[in-house]
Structure formats: structure tokens, C-alpha cells
């Protein structure tokens, strides 16, 4: 698996040779997974049904964590080479919602945090 690499700020960049940086295998899948979870429902121009329903689950008077978790797990588990998503954990601190999860893949384990 290969994909365009992104920095910690989720920006594409050029490598030391001046070429567009790429990621392979587990790093590529980690980038894809991160971007899938960052995508808001309706954001993809060609598939309005793709994305995480943040406005319907997290950005509500009473956050619906179980629905958010289900959307994230479903989105990640349909990716090629992802075997299972587990260990979903979250915290809410002064209106800041954070989560972490473990993604078991054919390349190894990936920890996602957001």
C-alpha cells in the first residue's frame, strides 16, 4: 500500500529529494485511517454519504458517544487491511472531546488519537 504522506498538521510535503513524500504499508494505512476519521459527513464531494456524523453525534447538547464510536468503527473496519478496531476510549474535558482507539491491521497495530 502506498499513499501521499502528510505531516503532523495533516499537510502534504516534499521529501529531501524535492519529491512529493509518500508513505508505505502501515504508515500509509495510518494516514488513510486518520483522514477517514477527520472527514465530516457530507464533506466528500462525490460521496455525500461518506464521513463521520460529527454534527449529529459530538456537536450536540448531549453528545451521543455510542453513535460516534459506531460511525468511527464502521468507517475504519471497511478499509482494506483493517481487521478490527478495539479499545475505543474517550474523555470529555471542558467541552473538548478526545478519543483513542486501536486498529488491528495486516501490517500491525495502529493507535489513532483525535
N, C-alpha and C positions, 0 to 999 in steps of 0.2 A: 504494500500500500504506500502511496506517495501523495502528498498534498503540499500546498503552499504553506510555508512556515509563518507563524505570527509571533510577535514579541509579547512580553508580559502585559502590554497595553492593548493587545489584540490587533496590532498593526502589522502589515506585511513589511518586509525589509529586504535589503540586498546583503549577500554574504561578502566575505573578504575578497572574493574574486570579482565582485561587482555584479553578480548574477542574482536573480530573484531566489531567495532562500527557500529550500524545501525541507520537509520532514518525512521520515520513513517509518513505516510499521507502527510501533506503539506510540511514538511521538505524533505521527500523522493522525492516528485514531484519537489520541487525546485532544488534538486541535479540533478535529471534526466534532467530537463529543461536546467540547466547550462551546463551540459555535452553535450547535443544535440547541443546547440549553439556554443560550443567550437570546435566541430568536424568539421574538414575541409573536403570538398567534396572529395570523393575517399579514405579517410583515413580508414574507416571501412573495414577490410579485406574481410568480407563475403557479403558486400553490397556496392560496389563501387559507387552506385548512391546516397548513404546517405551522409549527411553532408551539410555544408554551403559553397557556392562557393566564398570564400574569395578572391582567386586569380583573379577571373573573375569580382568581384564587388568592393571590397575595395582596393586591392593592384594593382591598375591601375593608369595610368596617370591622368585620371579624374574619381574619384570614382563614382560608379553607386549606389547611396544610395537607390533609389527606388527598384532596383533589390535585394540588400542586405536585405532590410526590408521585401520584399515579401518572400524571402527564409527563413528568421527567423520566420516570422509569420506562414508560411505554415508548417515548421518543428515543431513548438510548438503546433499549433492547431490540429495536428493529434494525439497528445498524449492523452491517456485515462485520463479522469477527467479534461482536459483543455477545458473550454467553449469558451474563447475568449482572443485574445491578442489585446491590445489597448495602447494608449498613447505612441507610439514609438517616441522617441526623440533622437537626436544625436547632437554631437558637433565635430568639427574638429579643433584642435589646434596644429599648427606646425607639421603636418604630423602624429598626434596622433588622431585616430578616437575613439570616445566613444559613447555609446548608453545607453538608459534605456527604459524599457517598463513595462507595467502592464499586468500580466497574471491572468485572472479571472478563478478560478478553483472551483470544487465542495467542496474543503476544505477551500476556502477563496482566498484572493488575494496574489499574489507573485510579488514582484518587482525584475526584473533582470537588472543588470548593467554589462556592459563589455566594 
